[in-house]
Amino acid sequence: MINPDGFDDLVAGIETEMNQAVIEKRGTLAVMLARVAGAVYTEAIAAGVPHALAQEMATDYWAGEMPSAAAVAEEDSADG
């Protein structure tokens, strides 16, 4: 006889692993994007761009990339 609780436990374990993978991937992407946003700011300042504008440039980069990064992380984990 098949234990239905065992199957539910197996599915729950797989779901937990997939959720952890998504969290890890999103975190890795966020760190990479933060580094690039920091580089945008630093390079802009080095090029003589005023602080407020350089900050806005970095913020715009961050805001533009984060939604697509989150989608990529979730899409990758769904693919396996």
N, C-alpha and C positions, 0 to 999 in steps of 0.2 A: 504494500500500500504506500502511496506517495504521501509525504508529509507536506501539507499545504503551507504550514508555518515555515518550513525549511526553504521553500521556494520564495516566499515573501521576504525572508531574511536575506537570501541570495540577491534578490532584486534591490533590496534596500542597501545592501553593501555596495553593489555596482553603482547605484545612484550616488552614494556618498563619495565614492572614488571619483566619479565624473565631476561632481560639484567641486571637490578639492582641486582637480586638474584645472577647472575653469578659473578658480580663484588664484591659483599659482600662475597661470598664464596671464591673466589680467594684471596681476601684480608685477610680473616681469615686464610686460609691455608698458605699464605706467611708469616704472623706473626708467626704462629706455626713453620714453617720451619726455620725462622730466629732465633727463640729461640733455636731450636735444633742445628743449625749451630754454634750459639754462645756457646752452651754447648760443642760441639765437640772441638772448639778452646780452651775453658777454661780448659776442662779436659786434652787436649793434653799438654797445657802449664804446668798444675799441675803435669803431669807425666814426665815433663822434656824434652818434645819435643821442639826443637828450634822454635822461633816465625814464621819464614818463612814457615817451614813445617807445623806447626799447622794451619797457615792461609791458606795454600794450601789445607789441609785436609777439613777445613770448607768450603772453596770455592768449592771443588769437591763435597761435600755433597749437598750444595745449588744447584749447576748446575745440578746435577743428579736428584734431587727431584722436582725441579720447573716444568719441562715439564709434569711430571706425575700428579702433583698437579693441574695444569691448566686443564689437560684433565679430571680429576675426577670432578672438579667443573663444567665444561661444560656438562659432561655426566649426573651428578646429576640434573642439571637444566633442561636438556632435558627430563629426566624421570618424571619431575613434582615436 
